[in-house]
Amino acid sequence: MTWFIILGMALVTAIPRVIPAYIVDLVQFPEWVNKWLQAIPYAALGALIFPGILSVTPDRPYVALAAGGVAILLSWLRVHVILVVFSAILTVLFFTI
């Protein structure tokens, strides 16, 4: 019985993920829709990260905003993502010492 439950959960999880992949291949979207769809991951990532930035040090939100600014600047300059993360961490460390 446990294996049927695991198999059922796998199917219920996989089907909603597989169907859109096949539908996107069959449908031809206009260029503006493609640009909009490509921006969704960045918007979702920003919505997930920004509240966390503000809650790093609740008593001093400027520390988190400074670290976020450093990360944005270095990302805009196309610095490697590991260096961006370490720079943001070092910025928080610098302001909290």
Secondary structure, DSSP 8 states (H G I E B T S, - for coil): -HHHHHHHHHHHHHHHHHHHHHHHHH----HHHHHHHHHHHHHHHHHHHHHHHHTSSTT-HHHHHHHHHHHHHHHHTT--HHHHHHHHHHHHHHHH-
